[in-house]
């Protein structure tokens, strides 16, 4: 007697369809599980047998062989419990699926009492089963709305193994779960609470419009973290395709809300500086995405950046440059998406008061040199904008007049992004050197300014492209099709230190003032 049930195995962010095959043969009662199962899958025997008995079924007194096909693919997780149990009951004749119930597809962990528990990765697993021909999937109630996001797939929520059997046999059919609706949008909050910091607010608006990376540098208490945590409120909401992409990532991580599983707001990730390289970039066993992937289509914020581990920071080079991260393993290489806005914040020195007009820096030269070396040149070269954040003046601090609302800033950001979408189809931060344009397309004053930046500031080739990207975003915010000299001058201002900016302005002439 042979039975088959469809399921899928999750590795990283991708799922592969798996067919659970069960054969009941004569002989001494035994249970054999083959097909490269991991420890969690091998332990399913005890859970399944207890769940069968406690759900009112008889465990077959036969030689049970369970094969997870294709046998050459490693299988991980506890989501195989429910499909194996259904396949055993079907092979034993205790479950005869009603007409239209084939192929049977299921995913879920079983408790000893027969309760169906949720597992992570339901969305990508459900999508894999839909591609394999499934039209209906049985999942735990907590993840049914998540599975319902897959077009053309009926998501059936079952609380127990008995409910699943009664539904498949037609005794007590269960209706499909409706897809989740978008969570009500509060329009963003907190941006109007920012006092002063005109330069930082302008820089963050440019970053939101073009997807640029920003480093905020300032003394303790100046408001760097406050600014960064309110930055998501001015970002446009995700498109339907982006929302599904982001939701699938967080489904694989296991962090979705059962009541509102669809993510339509750009994610904001702010890991602690003690995080390991594997947790930040991805890895572990089983393989899981890191913070850079969880921030995909959103924001990755590193507070006190200089305190992070050197290997973790240097691992950011690939995602900052390419928008994805490759995690190598002995048997394969996995590529995770990692296209995010990188926000970093740090003090100018360990004590925090370097160049402060009121407080004296107490850092010895050696300590200061080691602190500056924590962020390597190649990493800094991948940051589009370096923004000084000064202490807030008393008048701004006690001002009761509300600042500009997040919705007003977000409207300008959305308008600039529409320009980019209609022109290049991607954000300015994603443009390559050939697409961004050549210096010959600039005004003569702009060419002289760019030449002065190369000669006096040592602007690298990567820095050259990033300056042009930021300048184009500034032009988009202004509603202008061509990058003019003032746009380029402002972009260079965010690329350099205060002293270097003054030298550059003097060298370029009055056109930049």
Secondary structure, DSSP 8 states (H G I E B T S, - for coil): -EEEEEEEEEETTEEEEEEEEEEEESSS-EEEEESSB-HHHHTHHHHHHHHHHHTT-----SEEEEEEESTTS-B-SSTHHHHHHHHHHHHHTS----TT--S-BB--EE-TTSBEE--TTHHHHHHHHHHTT-SEEEEEGGGHHHHTTSTT-EEEEESBHHHHHHHHHTSS-----------------SGGG--S-HHHHHHHHHHHHHT--EEEEE-TTSSHHHHHHHGGGGS----HHHHHHHHHHHHHHT---SS-----S--EE---TT--HHHHHEETTTTEE-HHHHTTTSEEEEETGGGS-HHHHHTHHHHHHHSEEEEE-SS-EEEEE---EEEEEE-SSSSS-TT-SSS-----HHHHHHHHTTS-HHHHHT-SEEEEE----HHHHT--S----HHHHHHHHHHHHHHHHHHTSS-GGG--HHHH--GGGS-HHHHHHHHHHHHHH---HHHHHHHHHHHHHHHHHTT-SS--HHHHHHHHHHHS-HHHHHHHHHHH-GGG-
